[in-house]
């Protein structure tokens, strides 16, 4: 697996340990432990899927130099209502690629080999020279060192009907450790995690019966317009719709005062706790 560490632009802890990685002729697989809380687990699921998809492209491209994969679009759809526990198996296969673009399909199975999620990921691809030129403004000599990270809580403002805002504290270089260290870029899936925290806060304020319910992410789509820098607070003015009795759609543009970095569309359902 040493060639993966040497060739991919990601590192630990963003890049998962590769001891359980299986490389097949037409796919790559990875198995990891899972928790029963599907909502809290979702950020980890998305991060693992994004990294495995990058490895799938790296394998099929057969490159010998450092290569950087930036997710442009991510779609994750929940297929089964099964309760996740023990472990999940990820299976990724490259659909197509060129020197600058790549697309990967990925399936996620539970320990009974039942399909739980499907995912489709599209990437912009850079060799090392191109990456350093395009993202020269992100360069820093500082290397992240802290492992005991503390996240400030997101804040929400309910505002007018069918809208609320989520204020996301700035990500630091330590938060993004392993994701292009000398060129720190906030991974889109990290922003998803913070949006989900804000949405959970919204339900706690909006639904008096929420303590008896749990949230499940049914569908996620991200459309990333430009790289998100560290050290800048972010905000999302969320528009939401109640699609059915227990299903909600959240449209979350994310940006700062000057730049819009992307759109995140999240479909959630509420379910009774047992």
N, C-alpha and C positions, 0 to 999 in steps of 0.2 A: 504493500500500500504506500510505500515511500514516495513513489512517483506522483501520487495524488497530493500529498502534503507539499511536494516541491512545485507542482504545476498549478494548483488552484489558488486563487487569490484570497482564500479564507483561511483562518486559523482558529485554534482553540481559544476560548470556549464556544465561539459561534459555530465552528465546524465540530460536529460530534466525533466521538472516538470511533475509529474505523475498525475496531476488532470484530464487530458483528456485521460488517459490510460483506455482501456476497456479489461478485461480479460474474454475470452469466454472459452468454454469447450475444444476446439481444436486450438485456435488461440488467439493472442493478437492484439489489434488495438490501433492506436494513430492518432489523428488529430491535425494538426498544420497549422498555416498561411503560405502562400507562396507569393513570389513576381513574377512579370511578367518576370524578367530576369532569364531565365533558366540556363544560364552559370554561373552567379554569385551565383545562388542558389544551385549549385550542391554540394558544400562541405557540406552545411547544410543538404541536402537530404541524402547524404552518411552517415553523422554522425548520423542522426536520425534512418536510416535503421540499422546501426550497433548496436546501443544501444537497439533498439526494438528487434532485433534478439537475443541479449544477454538475455533480459528479457524473451523471449519465451523459451529459453533453461532452464533458471532458474526455470520457472514455471513447465516445464515438468519433470525436474530432481528431483523436490521436495526436494531440499537440505535444511539443517537447519544451515549450516555454511557458512562463507564468501567464495564466489566463484569468480574466475577471468576468464574472457573470452577474449582470444587474437585472433583476426581475422587472419587467415592464408591465406584465399583466399576470395576475394570479387568480385562479378560480378554484374554489374548494366547495364541493357539494356533499352534504350528508345523504347517504343512501339508506342506511338501516337505523332503526330505532333501538337497536340492541344497546345494553349497558356495557361500556368499555371497562375492562379490568385486566390486570396481569400484564398483557403486552399487545403491541400493534406491529404488524409487518407491512413495510412500505415497499412497493415494487414500481420502479420507474423505467420508462422506455422512451428513447428519443424518437420523435416523429420526423423532424427535419431540422437542418441547420445549414448555415453558410458561415462565412468568416465573421459576419456581424450580427446574425440573428439565429435564434434556436428555439425550438418548441418541444416540450416534454409532456407526456401523459403519465399520470401516477395514480395507482390504486392503493388503498389502505385497508388491510384486513385485520380482523380480530383473531384471537388465539384459536377460534373454531374455523378459521379460514372463510369467514363470512365477510363480504364486502361492506365496509362501513362508510368510507369516503372515496370519492373520485376527485381528481385534481388535474388541472391543465395549467401549465406555466409557460410563459413566453419571456425570452431573455434578449437583452442587447449584450453582445460579446465584444470584449476588448483584449488585444494582446497588451503586454506590459507597456510598450512605448506609447501606444494610442491612449491607454488608460491614464498614464502619467501626464500626457499632453492635455487631454480633455478635462481632467480633474486636478489640474495644477493648483487651482485656488483652494483645494481641500488639504493640500500637503501640510504636514506638521512633523517636526523632528521628535516630538514627544511620543513616548510609547506608554499605553495604558498599563497600570500595574495592579490596581486594586481588584480584589475578588469579592470582598464583602460589600456589595452594592446596596445603597439605600435609594429607593424611589420615592419622590414626593407624590402625594396623592393628586389625581386629577380633580379639577373643580368643574361643576356644572351650574348653568343658569337656565332655569326652565323657560324664561322669556315668554314669547307669544305662543298661542296655540299651534300645535303641530311642528313646533321648532324648539330646540334648546341648544345651548352652546357647551362645548367641552374644551376646557383649557388644559393643555398638556405641558407640564414643566419640561424645560429643555433636556434633551439627552446629552450625556457627557461622553467623552472619549472612553471612559471606563465602561459605561453601559454598552458601547458598541465594540468592545474588545474582540478581536478576531475577525471583524468585518472590515477588511482593508485597513490595517492598523495605521499606517502612515498617511492614509487618505480616508479618514473616518467618515463614513456615510451611514445614516440611520437606516437600518433595514425596514422595509415596508411592513413586515410582519410584526415588528416591535410596535409600530404605530397602531396596528390592529389591536394588539394587546391592551394598549392604553385606551383606545376607543371602546373596547368591550368593558373596561372598568367604568368608564363614564356612562355607558348605557345601563350597566347594572345599577349605578347610583340613581339614574333616571327612574328605573323601575321601583327602587326602594322609596323614592319620593312620590311617585305617581300612582302606585298600586298599594292600597292598604292591606291587601291579602298576600303581598309578595313573600312574606316570611314563610308561607306554606308552599311556595313554588320554587322551581329551578329553571334556569335558562339553558337553552340548547341552540347552538349556531347551526342553522340548516343550510345556509349558503353564504359564501363570501366571494366578492369580486373586487379586485383592486386594479386601478388604472393609474399608473404612476407617470407623471409628466416630466419630472426632473429630480435629480438627487437631493435628498433632504440633509442639510448640514446639522452638525451638533451645535450645542450651546445657544440655540435659539428657541424660545418658547413657541409652541404651536397652538393653533386653535381650529376647531371644527364647528361650523354652524350647521347643526344636524336638522334635516327634515325627516319626519317619520310618518308612516301610515300604518294603521291597523288593518291588515289584509283580511284577517278572519278573527274569530273569537280569541284564538291563542297565538296568532302569527302576526309579526310586525316587520316592516321594512324600514331600514335606516339608510339614508343617503348622507354620506359624511365627506364633504370636501375638506381637505386639510391644507393649511398654509400658515404664513405669518403675515405681518403687516404689508409686506411687499410682494410676496410670491405665493402662488398656489402650487403645491407639490404633487397633488394627486387626489383621486376620488376613491372612496371605499364604500361599497354597497353591501350591506349586511342584512340578512334575513334571519330572524330569531323566532323561536317559539317558547312559550311558557308552559311548563308541565307541573302537575301536582307532585309534591314530595310524598314518598311512601315510607 
